[in-house]
Amino acid sequence: MSDEIAYEPVMQYRPKWDSNGTTFFGTKGWISLGRNTASSDIPMIHSMLNESATDEGWIHHEGGQIVRLFADAIRGKTPELCPLDSAILSDTLSHLGNIAIRTGGKITWDPEAGTTAGDVEAMKIFERSLREPWGV
């Protein structure tokens, strides 16, 4: 099972095994997120993430709630929960983490230029050629 590779390091930061997600480390602490679990060593963030957690440690959400929230955002009834810019940044961070693992080095990201700040090897991984028939 491919999940087993990540089990040990992930469980240092998660209350339950979620089989997906990622952990981010910063100067103020860490946050570990999955589809159904979340944790942080920053008390305020940890409590916000787990306000709706069940006694078993799973984050509870109403069935179909995300679909209703999406439809309401499309109709302009509510603001979007995950703005596109935030989603792009989240995906970029995940990809940069993957590139750092593959290159074995530190990655410095220039968000204005959208590049790995002079790291040619990292950019080769970040900007791969598209396979046929795909194109931009």
Buried (B, 14 or more C-beta within 10 A) or exposed (E): EEEEEBEEEBEEBBBBBBBEBBBBEEEEEBBBBBEBBBBBEBEEBBEEBBEEBEEEBBBEEEEEEEEEBBEBBEEEEEEEEEEEEEEEEBEBEEBBBBBBEEBEEEBEBEEEEEBBEEBEEBBEBBEEEEEEEEEE
